C-alpha cells in the first residue's frame, strides 16, 4: 500500500482547504483511513478517521469543522477543512491500516494565517 497526501497550502483564517489521500493497493487500502497532524514542535495528533461502513469520527477540536469522505472510484479519501484557525497549522498525514499493519503517507503542509 502506498499513500500520497496532497492539497496543503496557505490559507487565511476562516477559509477552507481540501486534502486528498490517494492510495494504491486496491480498495482495501482505503477501507480504514485516519488523518493525523503534527504541529510545529509537537507530537503527531489524531484528527479523525473513516471506517468501512462510512462512519467517521473526529477529534474534539475539529468536530463540526472537518469532514472525512471517501471515493472508491478514485481510490482517494478526503479531508475537507473549514473555518480554519491558525492553530490548525500543521503537517497533515493520512494512514491506512489493516490486519495489524499500517501505512503512512508523506504528509502535506497546511498553513493558516491570521
Secondary structure, DSSP 8 states (H G I E B T S, - for coil): -EEEEE--EEEETT--EEEEEEEES-GGGGTSEEEEEE-TTS-EEEEEEE-TTS-EEE-TTTTTTEEEEEETTTTEEEEEE-S--GGG-EEEEEEEEETTEEEE---EEEEEE-
